[in-house]
Amino acid sequence: MMWVDTAKKYLGAFASKDIEIMGDLLTDDVEFINSRYNIKGKDEVIQANSKFLDNIENVKVKITNTAYHNKYTSMELSMGYNYVIGAYRKTIVSRMVYIMEFNDWGKIKAIRIYETDVWKKGDPL
């Protein structure tokens, strides 16, 4: 259960844009894979997250399903946020699956994110 708590803490830190807490939860050689990135290393992951978080606001995360086995957690969730660059603003809602792998000391050593769908406010459904 420790891994589920850590995974939720990471997502909470992401939603509150707390890069320091996120960094404390990662191993130095963490692997991060999503539709935009395939990177390795804590500094690179923190930089990628910081760049993304600089352009969003009002992040909301709702976890709908959680599973864990050995040193892995899988969380199905929906994430909503406002994407903002200057006067441009778009509301994004995305359903996704986070798979996190942990080391023996409870630090995150891999994060894989799979988005199942994305819709933007104003887009036809």
Contact map, one row per residue, 1 for C-alpha under 8 A:
11111000000000000000000000000000000000000000000000000000000000000001000000000000000000000000000000000000000000000000000000000
11111100000000000000000000000000000000000000000000000000000000000000000000000000000000000000000000000000010000000000000000000
11111110000000000000000000000000000000000000000000000000000000000001001110000000000000000000000000000100010000000000000000000
11111111000000000000000000000000000000000000000000000000000000000101000010000000000000000000000000000000000000000000000000000
11111111100000000000000000000000000000000000000000000000000000000000000000000000000000000000000000000000000000000000000000000
01111111110000000000000010000000000000000000000000000000000000000000000000000000000000000000000000000000011000000000000000000
00111111111000000000000000000000000000000000000000000000000000000000000010000000000000000000000000010000000000000000000000000
00011111111100000000000000000000000000000000000000000000000000000000000000000000000000000000000000000000000000000000000000000
00001111111110000000000000000000000000000000000000000000000000000000000000000000000000000000000000000000000000000000000000000
00000111111111000000110010000000000000000000000000000000000000000000000000000000000000000000000000000000000000000000000000000
00000011111111100000000000000000000000000000000000000000000010000000000000000000000000000000000000000000000000000000000000000
00000001111111110000000000000000000000000000000000000000000010000000000000000000000000000000000000000000000000000000000000000
00000000111111111110110000000000000000000000000000000000000000000000000000000000000000000000000000000000000000000000000000000
00000000011111111110010000000000000000000000000000000000000000000000000000000000000000000000000000000000000000000000000000000
00000000001111111100000000000000000000000000000000000000011110000000000000000000000000000000000000000000000000000000000000000
00000000000111111100000000000000000000000000000000000000001000000000000000000000000000000000000000000000000000000000000000000
00000000000011111110000000000000000000000000000000001000000000000000000000000000000000000000000000000000000000000000000000000
00000000000011111111110000000000000000000000000000000000000000000000000000000000000000000000000000000000000000000000000000000
00000000000011001111111000000000000000000000010011000000000000000000000000000000000000000000000000000000000000000000000000000
00000000000000000111111100000000000000000000000000000000000000000000000000000000000000000000000000000000000000000000000000000
00000000010010000111111110000000000000000000000000000000000000000000000000000000000000000000000000000000000000000000000000000
00000000010011000111111111000000000000000000010000000000000000000000000000000000000000000000000000000000000000000000000000000
00000000000000000011111111000000000000000100010000000000000000000000000000000000000000000000000000000000000000000000000000000
00000000000000000001111111000000000000000000000000000000000000000000000000000000000000000000000000000000000000000000000000000
00000100010000000000111111100000000000000000000000000000000000000000000000000000000000000000000000000000001100000000000000000
00000000000000000000011111110100000000000100000000000000000000000000000000000000000000000000000000000000001110000000000000000
00000000000000000000000011111100000000001100000000000000000000000000000000000000000000000000000000000000001110000000000000000
00000000000000000000000001111100000000001110000000000000000000000000000000000000000000000000000000000000000000000000000000000
00000000000000000000000000111110000000011100000000000000000000000000000000000000000000000000000000000000000010000000000000000
00000000000000000000000001111111000000011100100000000000000000000000000000000000000000000000000000000000000111100000000000000
00000000000000000000000000001111100001111000100000000000000000000000000000000000000000000000000000000000000011100000000000000
00000000000000000000000000000111110011110000100000000000000000000000000000000000000000000000000000000000000001110000000000000
00000000000000000000000000000011111111100000000000000000000000000000000000000000000000000000000000000000000000111000000000000
00000000000000000000000000000001111111000000000000000000000000000000000000000000000000000000000000000000000000011100000000000
00000000000000000000000000000000111110000000000000000000000000000000000000000000000000000000000000000000000000001110000000000
00000000000000000000000000000000111111000000000000000000000000000000000000000000000000000000000000000000000000000000000000000
00000000000000000000000000000001111111100000000000000000000000000000000000000000000000000000000000000000000000000000000000000
00000000000000000000000000000011110111110000000000000000000000000000000000000000000000000000000000000000000000000000000000000
00000000000000000000000000000011100011111001100000000000000000000000000000000000000000000000000000000000000000000000000000000
00000000000000000000000000001111000001111101100000000000000000000000000000000000000000000000000000000000000000000000000000000
00000000000000000000000000111110000000111111100000000000000000000000000000000000000000000000000000000000000000000000000000000
00000000000000000000001001111100000000011111110000000000000000000000000000000000000000000000000000000000000000000000000000000
00000000000000000000000000010000000000001111111000000000000000000000000000000000000000000000000000000000000000000000000000000
00000000000000000000000000000000000000111111111100000000000000000000000000000000000000000000000000000000000000000000000000000
00000000000000000000000000000111000000111111111110000000000000000000000000000000000000000000000000000000000000000000000000000
00000000000000000010011000000000000000000111111111000000000000000000000000000000000000000000000000000000000000000000000000000
00000000000000000000000000000000000000000011111111100000000000000000000000000000000000000000000000000000000000000000000000000
00000000000000000000000000000000000000000001111111110000000000000000000000000000000000000000000000000000000000000000000000000
00000000000000000010000000000000000000000000111111111000000000000000000000000000000000000000000000000000000000000000000000000
00000000000000000010000000000000000000000000011111111100000000000000000000000000000000000000000000000000000000000000000000000
00000000000000000000000000000000000000000000001111111110000000000000000000000000000000000000000000000000000000000000000000000
00000000000000000000000000000000000000000000000111111111000000000000000000000000000000000000000000000000000000000000000000000
00000000000000001000000000000000000000000000000011111111100000000000000000000000000000000000000000000000000000000000000000000
00000000000000000000000000000000000000000000000001111111000000000000000000000000000000000000000000000000000000000000000000000
00000000000000000000000000000000000000000000000000111111100000000000000000000000001110000000000000000000000000000000000000000
00000000000000000000000000000000000000000000000000011111111000000000000000000000111100000000000000000000000000000000000000000
00000000000000000000000000000000000000000000000000001011111000000000000000000000111100000000000000000000000000000000000000000
00000000000000100000000000000000000000000000000000000001111100000000000000000001110000000000000000000000000000000000000000000
00000000000000110000000000000000000000000000000000000001111110000000000000000011110000000000000000000000000000000000000000000
00000000000000100000000000000000000000000000000000000000011111000000000000000011100000000000000000000000000000000000000000000
00000000001100100000000000000000000000000000000000000000001111100000000000001111000000000000000000000000000000000000000000000
00000000000000000000000000000000000000000000000000000000000111110000000000001110000000000000000000000000000000000000000000000
00000000000000000000000000000000000000000000000000000000000011111100000000111100000000000000000000000000000000000000000000000
00000000000000000000000000000000000000000000000000000000000001111100000000111100000000000000000000000000000000000000000000000
00000000000000000000000000000000000000000000000000000000000000111110000000111000000000000000000000000000000000000000000000000
00010000000000000000000000000000000000000000000000000000000000111111000011110000000000000000000000000000000000000000000000000
00000000000000000000000000000000000000000000000000000000000000001111100011100000000000000000000000000000000000000000000000000
10110000000000000000000000000000000000000000000000000000000000000111111111000000000000000000000000000000000000000000000000000
00000000000000000000000000000000000000000000000000000000000000000011111110000000000000000000000000000000000000000000000000000
00000000000000000000000000000000000000000000000000000000000000000001111100000000000000000000000000000000000000000000000000000
00100000000000000000000000000000000000000000000000000000000000000001111110000000000000000000000000001111000000000000000000000
00100000000000000000000000000000000000000000000000000000000000000001111111000000000000000000000000111100000000000000000000000
00110010000000000000000000000000000000000000000000000000000000000111101111100000000000000000000001111000000000000000000000000
00000000000000000000000000000000000000000000000000000000000000000111000111110000000000000000000011110000000000000000000000000
00000000000000000000000000000000000000000000000000000000000000111110000011111000000000000000000011100000000000000000000000000
00000000000000000000000000000000000000000000000000000000000000111100000001111100000000000000001111000000000000000000000000000
00000000000000000000000000000000000000000000000000000000000011111000000000111110000000000000001111000000000000000000000000000
00000000000000000000000000000000000000000000000000000000000011110000000000011111000000000000111100000000000000000000000000000
00000000000000000000000000000000000000000000000000000000001111000000000000001111100000000000111100000000000000000000000000000
00000000000000000000000000000000000000000000000000000000011110000000000000000111110000000011110000000000000000000000000000000
00000000000000000000000000000000000000000000000000000001111100000000000000000011111000000011100000000000000000000000000000000
00000000000000000000000000000000000000000000000000000001111000000000000000000001111100001111000000000000000000000000000000000
00000000000000000000000000000000000000000000000000000011100000000000000000000000111110011111000000000000000000000000000000000
00000000000000000000000000000000000000000000000000000011100000000000000000000000011111111100000000000000000000000000000000000
00000000000000000000000000000000000000000000000000000010000000000000000000000000001111111000000000000000000000000000000000000
00000000000000000000000000000000000000000000000000000000000000000000000000000000000111111000000000000000000000000000000000000
00000000000000000000000000000000000000000000000000000000000000000000000000000000000111111000000000000000000000000000000000000
00000000000000000000000000000000000000000000000000000000000000000000000000000000001111111100000000000000000000000000000000000
00000000000000000000000000000000000000000000000000000000000000000000000000000000011111111110000000000000000000000000000000000
00000000000000000000000000000000000000000000000000000000000000000000000000000000011100011111000000000000000000000000000110000
00000000000000000000000000000000000000000000000000000000000000000000000000000001111000001111100000000000000000000000000110000
00000000000000000000000000000000000000000000000000000000000000000000000000000001111000000111110000000000000000000000011110000
00000000000000000000000000000000000000000000000000000000000000000000000000000111100000000011111000000000000000000000011100000
00000000000000000000000000000000000000000000000000000000000000000000000000000111000000000001111100000000000000000011111000000
00000000000000000000000000000000000000000000000000000000000000000000000000011110000000000000111110000000000000000011110000000
00000000000000000000000000000000000000000000000000000000000000000000000000011110000000000000011111000000000000001111100000000
00000000000000000000000000000000000000000000000000000000000000000000000001111000000000000000001111100000000000001111000000000
00000000000000000000000000000000000000000000000000000000000000000000000011111000000000000000000111110000000000111100000000000
00000000000000000000000000000000000000000000000000000000000000000000000111100000000000000000000011111000000001111000000000000
00000010000000000000000000000000000000000000000000000000000000000000000111000000000000000000000001111100000111110000000000000
00000000000000000000000000000000000000000000000000000000000000000000001110000000000000000000000000111110000111100000000000000
00100000000000000000000000000000000000000000000000000000000000000000001100000000000000000000000000011111111111000000000000000
00000000000000000000000000000000000000000000000000000000000000000000001000000000000000000000000000001111111110000000000000000
00000000000000000000000000000000000000000000000000000000000000000000001000000000000000000000000000000111111000000000000000000
00000000000000000000000000000000000000000000000000000000000000000000000000000000000000000000000000000111111000000000000000000
01100100000000000000000000000000000000000000000000000000000000000000000000000000000000000000000000000111111100000000000000000
00000100000000000000000011100000000000000000000000000000000000000000000000000000000000000000000000000111111110000000000000000
00000000000000000000000011100100000000000000000000000000000000000000000000000000000000000000000000011110011111100000000000000
00000000000000000000000001101110000000000000000000000000000000000000000000000000000000000000000000011110001111100000000000000
00000000000000000000000000000111000000000000000000000000000000000000000000000000000000000000000000111100000111110000000000000
00000000000000000000000000000111100000000000000000000000000000000000000000000000000000000000000001111000000111111000000000000
00000000000000000000000000000001110000000000000000000000000000000000000000000000000000000000000001110000000001111100000000000
00000000000000000000000000000000111000000000000000000000000000000000000000000000000000000000000111100000000000111110000000000
00000000000000000000000000000000011000000000000000000000000000000000000000000000000000000000000111000000000000011111000000000
00000000000000000000000000000000001000000000000000000000000000000000000000000000000000000000011110000000000000001111110000000
00000000000000000000000000000000000000000000000000000000000000000000000000000000000000000000011110000000000000000111110000000
00000000000000000000000000000000000000000000000000000000000000000000000000000000000000000000011100000000000000000011111000000
00000000000000000000000000000000000000000000000000000000000000000000000000000000000000000001111000000000000000000011111100000
00000000000000000000000000000000000000000000000000000000000000000000000000000000000000000001110000000000000000000000111110101
00000000000000000000000000000000000000000000000000000000000000000000000000000000000000000111100000000000000000000000011111100
00000000000000000000000000000000000000000000000000000000000000000000000000000000000000000111000000000000000000000000001111100
00000000000000000000000000000000000000000000000000000000000000000000000000000000000000000000000000000000000000000000000111110
00000000000000000000000000000000000000000000000000000000000000000000000000000000000000000000000000000000000000000000001111111
00000000000000000000000000000000000000000000000000000000000000000000000000000000000000000000000000000000000000000000000001111
00000000000000000000000000000000000000000000000000000000000000000000000000000000000000000000000000000000000000000000001000111
